[in-house]
């Protein structure tokens, strides 16, 4: 067809739209500017609010960790652990903004790999049972001086589980190896005390490492937060102005990737299949159940257009316009996933053990299935919005 | 190799009058229905697109094993211990980072992690395999667990090789030299032969495995009966799993008959992890501490895990081409054929039926390889025979995904030892049977060379 032919048709369509009485007979543009723009801008706003909370909680974590390294006691250690658990709440939800090359995981500048990389080979950082001399902390000859630059340069060097930095490095330092069947790792604070009380050599370097790696985490998170601020020249501002199709494709790619390959696949199926706590997301602190829940909550947040006190039109409103039944189904699937994750007995590392008909494994499997179904529905949602979602 | 040179030359001579062809249908999806669309750092890490439902789970499980660091036995990490006693790396992903391509060390003090060295002495065993060095075994392992001496390391230096295009544009290549150093057990056998091998990209391996043997036989021309100067030989290698000689298709010298075999071999050689296929560690008699070191089970890699890793390596997807229909890419594609590259880098294949993998069956694929051995001349020769491969033969490596190596691995080092610093240098190193093609490339204009390289980068 000629270009003129298309133009004529489009004009006809516009004419119909403006004067048509029977709205059902029209083809509704699911991503019409007037409806899609507020959704995109609300997404940018809730992302900004989420990262602001992430940074606030990271600062609290840093304060608690500085108090701990200044005076390592049971009490300061417990406070630092509590701050870590708290910090994971907002971060877990923010993972819904990943997987499309945004500020968090931009190809060249995204710091995700040094923020939340896992699984982590603990012996890469510090000594472990049967090899107390292992790790960067004890490599006094190879790395005489610990610096932020050094730790950043060692992260993911020579192997994808050679993780030197981020939440899980801090988690390992605060909890230690988890060899308990009922609870998390139980590293004593004296691993961080120099002198006669010490339970591990290089306590000074352990304190220094923990302090440096926390500082790095805060800086990395601040850099992401800054790029989502609604101010001139930021990524967030540019995102709010993107074409509806491009922006919604990114939003859905983030949700679908987190829901399917990441959450159902790498974070749950691998652990379920290997029955190995090394494959659970937060294996030292036994916080995996909360991580999973917050990830799924992040997906629901975006679909509904809310985070904390920020609330506005979400993808839901666009879908409801073109296919109310699908919108309803999507909402049910999102809630079903959250319910299924919540039903998994804690700790997760025990739930994955045993025979396939054990209560724990059945619940884990049910959550995986719920996330899979939710991912399939996200693909349907994309189709309904006129977008081809190629989830890898 | 069936295609005669004469028509090729004719094409070159009257190139201007030949109509440029558009892309073949499906050419932009080199992995057929497995093809994924990703141009990021993760481009080589993705699961075959058509692998669906619960079958995808097995991929993720295999992926976790591929990434996981193996640790010294005994350890609390049951099932993942038994590293070494001597080894090259502690995980598969250490060398195949992001399932991508390895490289020689380029910075001072950088470990040679993704470039390893095969060792052998003259002669063959009963099955035609190279004889291992009596002191250092079949591979140099520069690392070892606590209490066991590492075997040694390799010093690398380069000398320049100057040359120029027909239009006068000069080039300078770097020829590598290797010197064994820090040898823990004294001198090796006086006739030791060393072959450097860089870690290859992991994509599309299941599809290559699914190309029928008959297709490779049809491409082979061991005695160059068609007189085009290109032989193309199959390497028949011993398969320890099936206890018989089979067509080799993996490895730089096509010395591995199957992915499972290749993986089990790498577990033993690179990680020091034993399996049912290779139940003993690479500890020659001279290395007593190596022989006596505790192991992590017999074998260390159970059969299920080997299957899971192998499934993963079969199902890594091939990324789609970028800009396959751009005019200069199409021009480069034509030059690729006219120059003669496609004689060995055979673009198109069809996979056969794989019983347990419908995803890999009946796919039209574009790997740009014939999986055959070719004499690549004295400059590239490692002078180390490997089964039926001579010291100057190498298997044609697939080219799919080659344009994404820089994105994924942040380098552009190519060829078996990573000596080429760019795709252009890789072409210029081609000798032996490929020399006439290399010469034709040398005579191309700047524009034509750029178009050919643009085509390669679109793969």
Interface residues (C-beta under 8 A of the other chain):
Chain A: X101 X107 X119 X121 X123 X124 X129 X130 X131 X158 X159 X160 X161 X162 X177 X179 X261 X265 X266 X269 X270 X273 X274 X276 X278 X279 X390 X392
Chain B: X36 X37 X38 X40 X41 X42 X46 X47 X49 X56 X57 X58 X60 X61 X63 X64 X67 X68 X69 X71 X72 X74 X75 X76 X77 X79 X80 X89 X90 X91 X93 X94 X97 X98 X111 X113 X146 X317 X407
